[in-house]
């Protein structure tokens, strides 16, 4: 790591300066770092554990058409991600590593589709290879590429639908290909894809050089029809198989009712704006990558693709940062366009100091927290050596000199990817153990094998432990109310309870029977219900025999 302090004194590696092969090697390095990160950690609650548990429940119950979660139908997401998990399990058996690879593989597919779009828009091979490089280096794209989520998969399918549309000749064959990719995008995350796709389609006359013409517009309509039909063929049949409640939730609740709930828990219009530096890091902090104004038709496409969906998502009250993933390829294309359109003057030195300063600040903060922090962000959960390594890496990036903008972009991409890897896998390595649910899952699997009833206390159980424990029975759920605990104790005197430690603190009568696990920002307890004093919640919660004994203690 100390050698990074003197990088500028040595000849630059040829593969950082020789496009396009060098770009492909950089992309491969960045992708392999993402794969390593994905495979080195456990599934994170609550999203990743929920999705892999839904796939597991579909698998062991053979319900491959209607998703289920903890014994009930699950209408929140379409099934493409779950089907991809099943496809790998059918080949390799039920493993953890295959679901972890789906995100990186979807990201790799998206990178290939993005390069193809750039080439079809007329960019030279040496320029087009910068687009997937710029995308893979973005902080949020890099992180979500290693996650078991829907948004990278959605973006890969969306790019597959757009690629035929941006080509010079939108033939019937290309329309069919576009429609199939659109159908896969809809099966990945539902109608959310239209937030990005429809503005692009509606603005075709402003960005497409070759007019579609009447026949082209008819082929485009056919493509949209094919995609919608693929979603409808699954949704309608699944609604019929899943029953009335599932049908109502899938066909109505995921649109009208979900919008109403979103409005009831609204985030403000400006919520995304403070997150833009994170979303676009490192490129927002490096001026040579700032996009040009839309003067050419293809530049207009990129701006429409990026700005219009962003504005729509700002007006939609329900907001999550990963909703913006489908817009990042447009930003990558704008960065590529800027680097390709702005050649560096001879004998010019290009620096990347502001991004390196941000990396150094992260390392300094991490070092401080690892020494003086408390709780979940204290010495037990952060590595001081990892933080120091991050600072040294930032110093190396700061001191590096590049002969042109493209070479600097490649170097910055490599430096950023290594920084992300060091920060997440080294500096924060101990922190992720608090999110590992495998140990409590294994205990719950043992309890299930002994035919002992188990309930989750706290409400809103998201199947967090189903896959980790390979559970084949749903957990009962309690709402942490005294009456619910009382009913569970009376109905299942040999039952066990999964609960947050804070909910039963000072209420146990047999501390030795409690299994404690570090979990997120607190502690998770798994214990027999007999080890809790229900009287602490409800003085009348005693079995009939106990009540009779209290009335006649001498009998």
N, C-alpha and C positions, 0 to 999 in steps of 0.2 A: 504493500500500500504506500510506503514511503516513496517508492519510485514515481508515483504520480506527481510528486512535488516538482519533478524535473522533466516532465513529459515534453516540454517545448524545446528541450535541448537535443532531442533525438529526431531522426527522420520519421515522418508520419507514416503509419502503415499504408501500404499500397491499397489494401482493400477498403480503406476509408476514403480513398481519393479516386478510385477507378470505377465509375459507374458503367453499366448497370450491375455488373457482377458484384461489385463491392456493396451496392445497396442491398442486394439479395442476401449477401453474407451477414450484413448488419441486421436485416429483418429476421434472419434465421437465429442469430444470437439473441435478439430481443424476445423472440417467440420461445426459445428454449429456456430462457430465464423465467418466463411466465409459466411454462409447463412445470419447471422445477418448483416454483412457488406453489402451484396448485396441488402438486402431489405431496408436498412436504407438510401440509397442515390438514387438520380434520375439517369436516363440514361445519360451517359456522351457523349457530342459531341466530335468528329463528327461520330465516329464509331458506338457506341451503338445506338444513336438516328437514324442513317441511317438504321441500320438493323431492328430495331423495326418498323420504318416507312415503309420500304419495305414490311414487313409482314402485316402491317396495310393496305397498299394500295392493296396488293393481296387479303386481307380479304374483304374489303368493295367493291371492284370491282369484286369479285368472280373470279379472275384470279389466280387460285391455281397452275397452271402448269408453267406459265411464270411470273417470278418476274417483278415487276414494281417499279420505283422510280420517284416520282414527275411527273407522267403522261407519262413516257417513259420506255421502256423495260430496264431491269437491268441484264446485263450479267456477272457481276464481280464475282458472287458467285453462286454455286449450291443451291438447295432449301431445303436441309434437315433441317437446323436451322429454316427456315420460316415455314416449315410443322410442326415442333414440337411446335412452337408458336401457330399455328392454332389449333393443337390438344387440347392444353390447353384451348384456347378460346372457342372451341366448347363445352367443358365441363363446364367451369367456367364463361364463358362470357368474353368480352374484358376487361382485367385487366392489370395493370402494374406489379403486383407481380408475375404472372406466367412466363413471359419472363425472369424476374430476377432470377428465380429458375432454369432455364435450365442449366446455367453454373455450379452451385453447384451440380446439379443432374448428369450431365455428368462427373464431377470430381469424384463423389462418385462411379459411374460406373467404371471409370478408376482405382480407388483404388482397387475395387473388382477384376477387371481383372488382375491387377498387382500381387495381392496376389495369385491368381490362377496360374499365370505363375511361380511364385517363387516355389509354391508347386509342380507343374509339373516338374520342373527342379531338384527336389529332396531335397529341403531345408525343414528342420523340421518346424513344425507349429510355434514354438517359434521364429525361425529366419525369416520365410516368412512374419510374421506380421510386421517386421521392415521395409520392403520395402515400403508399402503404407504410413507408418508413416513418413519415410524420405522424400517421395515425397510431402506429404501434408504440410510439414514444410518448403519446399523451398519457398523463397520469391516470385519469379515470378509465380510459379505454384499457390501459395496461392492467389495472387492478381488476376490472370486471371481466377481462379475458380469462382470468384464472378462477372465476366464480361460477357456481352452478346456478345461473340465472337465465332469464329469458331474453334480455335486451341485446346481447351480442348476437345470439342466434337470430333474433328478429332482424337485426341490421344486416346480417349476412344474406338472409333471404330477400330483404328489400333491395339490396344491391344487385342480387341476381335478377330481380324483376326490372330494375332500371337499366341494366346493361344492354339488353336488346333495344330498349327505347331510345337510347342516345346514339345508336349506330346510324349510319347514313341511310340504309334501306331497311325499313321496318316491315319485313316480309311476314307472310302467314306463319312460317315456321318460327320466326322470332317472337311473334305474338303468342304462339302456343307456349314457347319456353318462358316468356315473361309471365303468362297466366299461371303456369305451374309454380314458378317461384313466388308469385303473389299468394297463391293458395297456401304454400308452406309458411309464408310470413304470417298469414291470418291464423294458421294452425299453431304458430309459435306464440302469438300474444293477442290474437283477436283483432277487432277493428281499429286498434290503436295505430296500426300501420298507416291508415289513411290520413292521419294527422300530418305525416311527412309526405306521403305519396300524392295526395290530391292537389296540394299547391304546385307540385312539380308538373303534374298532368295538365292542370288548368292554365299554366303559364307556357305551355309548349310553343305557341307562336312567338314568344319573346326571346326564347333561347335556342330553339332548334334551327339550324341553318337550312336544312332541306325540309320544306313543308311536308306534313304528313299527307295532305290531300284527303279527298273523301274516302278512298279505299283504306288509307292509313288510319283514319279515325275509326272506321268500322272495325279494323283489326284491333285497335286499342280497346274498343268497347268489348270485343270478344275476349281479349286478355283479362279485362276487369271481370267479365262474366265468369270466365273459367276459375279465376281465383276465388270469387265469392261463392261459386258452386261447390268448390272443394270444402270450404268452411261449412256451408249449409248442409252438405251431405253428411258431415260428421255431427254437427250440432243438432240437426233435427232427429237423426236416428238415436243419438245419445240421450236427447230429451225424452224420447219415447221409451228407451230402455231404463232410464234412471228414475222414472216416476214423476208424478205431478209436481212435487216440491222442487225437485232438481230441475225440471223443465222450466218452471217459473223463475227459478234463480238464474239459470243459464241464459234463457232467452229474454228475460225482462229485468231481473235483478242486477245483471252485470252491465246494464245500460242505464235505464231510468233510475232505479233505486240506488245504484252506486253513485250516480251523479248527485242525487239528493243527499246521500251520506257525505259525499265529498264536500258539498256546499256547507254542510253542518259543521265540518271540521276543516275550515278553509285555512290555507296559507296565503299570505298577502301576495299581491301582484309582483312585488319586487324580490320575492324569496330567492329566485335563481341568480340574481345579479351578483350578490356577494360570493357565490360559488363559482363564477366564471373563471377566476384565476386557477382554482383547483381543476376545473373541468378541462381547461386548455393548457395547463402547464406541460412543458416549459415554454411553449411558443408565444404565449401572450407576453412573456417577459423578455423576448428576444426580438428586437425591432426589425431586423432583416426578414423575418417571417411574416410580418404584418401584411394582410391581404391588400391587393390593389382595388381601386374603385372599379365597378362593373362596366367596362367599356366594350368588351367583346361578348359575343353571345354565350360562350361557355362560362365566362365569368358571371354573367347574369344567372345562369343555371345554379352555380354554386351559391350565390348570395340568396336566391329564392329558396333553395334547399335548406339553407342554414337559418335564415332570419324568420321566414314565415312560420314554420313549425314552432320555433322558439317563442314567437309572439303568441301563438295559439296556446301553448303550454303555460305561458304566463297568465293568461286569462282563465285557464282551467284551475279551479281552486285546489284540487288534489295534486300535490307536487312531490316528486322524488327525483334526485339527481340522475338516476339511471334512466329516467324517461327520455333524457336528451341524447342518449347514445346514437340514435340514427342520424343525428345532425353532425356528429364528429367527422364522418367521411367527407362531408362538404367542406369543413374547415381544413382537412388534410389536403383536399384538392386546391383550395385557395392558397395554402402555404406552398404547395408544389408549383402553382402558377406564378407566385411571387418570386420564388427562387429561380425558376426557369426564365422569367422575364426580366430579371435584374442582374445581369452579369457583373461580376466584381472587377473593378479596374485593376490593371497590372500593378504588382508590388504593393498590394493592399493587404493589410493584416486584419482578419476578422476575429473578434473575441465573443465570448459567451459569458460575460461576467454576471449579469443580473440573475439568470437562472442558477448559476453556481452559488451566488450569495443566498438565494432562497434555500438551497440544499444545505448550506452551512448553517443557516439559522435553525433549520429543522434539527440538525445534528447537535447544535449547542443547546437547544431546548430539551432534546432528548437526554443529553448528558446531565443537565441540571435536574431533570425529573428523576433520572436514575440514581442520583445522589441524594436529593433532598425532597423528592415527591412523597406522596402518601397514598395509601390504598391501592387501587387498581393501576395507578400510574406512579408507583413508587419503585424502590430498588429491587423488590422481588419480581417485578414484571417487566423491567426494561434493562437492557444490557448497556453498560457504560462503554465497553470496548466497541460495541456496534455503533454507538453514537459518535465515538472518536473516529472510527473508520469512515463514517459519513462525512465528518468535517474534513478529513484528509482528502477524501475523494473530491469534495467541493473545491479545495485548494488546488488540486490538480486540474480540474476543469477551468478554474479561474485563470491559471497561468498558461493555458494552452493557446497557441496562436495558429490560425487556419488561413490558408492562402485564398480561399474563396467561400462564398455563402453555402454552396452545396456541401463542401467538405466540412464546414462548421456545423451544418445541420446533421450530418452523419455522426460527427463526434459528439454533438449535444444529445442526439438520440441514444447513443451508446452510454454516455455518462448518466443520462436521466434514468435509463433502464437499470443500470447497475445501482444507482442511488435508491431506486424503488426497491430493488431486491435486498440491498443492505438494510434499508429502513424496516421493511416488513419481516424479513426472515432472520435478521441478526439483532438489530436494535430492539425490535418488538417481539422477537422470538419467544421469550418467556411469557409474554402477555397472552399469546394465543392459547396457552394451556388452560386458561380460565374459560375458554369457549369449546373445549373438547368434551363432548358428551358421551364418549365411548365407555368410560368407566361406569357412570350411572346407568347407561344403557345395558351394559353387560350384567349388572346387578339385577335390573328389571327382567332381563332374559332368564336369569336363574330363578327368580321368583315365579315367573310364568311357567317354567318347566316343573316347578313344585306345585302348580295349580293353585297358587295363592292369589286372591283378588288384590288388585292395585288400583288406587285412585290418584288422580292429579288434583291437588288443591290449589285454587287460585283462579280458575276460570280461564277461558281463552287458550286452551291447550292446542298447540300447533303441531302435534305429532313429533315433537322434538326428539323423542327417544325411540321411536318405532323402528327405524332402520338400524340405529346403533345397537339395539338389543335384539334385532331380527324378531321383533314381537309379532305374533300372529293373532293376538287379541287386542282390541282397543282398550285403552285405559278409561276407567270411569272418571268423570270430571266433577269437581266440587267447586263451589263459589266462595269458599273461605268463610262462609257464614256458620254460626254456631249450630243452627238447625240442621244444615247439611252434614256437618261433621258428626252430629249426634246420630242422625239416621244411618250414616255409613258405619259408625261403630256398632250400632245395635244390629244392623243387617249382616255385617261381616266382622265378627269379633276377631277373626284371624287375619283380617285384611292389612294391607300396607299402604302407606301414604307417601306421595312425592310432593314436597312443598318447599317454599323458600324458608330459610332459617328464621328470617325476621318475623314470619307469620306464626311460628310456634315457639319462639324464644321464651324461656321461663315456663313453658307449659308441659315439659316432659317429666315423667316420673322415673324413667329408666334411660339415662344418658348413654349407657353402654350399648343399648340396642339401636342407637341412631348412627347411620352412615352419613358422614359429612363429605361434601364435594365443593371445591371452589367452582363458582359458576358466575360468569360475567362479572358484574360489579359486586356480587355478594356471595352467598353460600346456599347450596342446595342440600336438603336433608331427605333421606329415604329411611323410613322407620315404620315399625308395626304400629297400627292404630292403638294397640293396647298400651303403648309407651306414652300416650298423650292423656292428659287429664281433661276430658270433655267438660267436667264441671266448671273448669275455668271459663268456658264459654257459656254454658247453660247449666245451672245447678240442678235442673230437673232431668238431665240426660243420664238416666241410669236404667239398667235393664229391670224388667218386672221383678225378677228374683231378688236383685239388689234392693229394690224399693221395699219389698216385703221384709227383707232382713233388717233394713233400717227401722221399720215399724216394730218388729218383734226381735230385738237383739238377743233375748234369752232363749228363744225357741230352738 
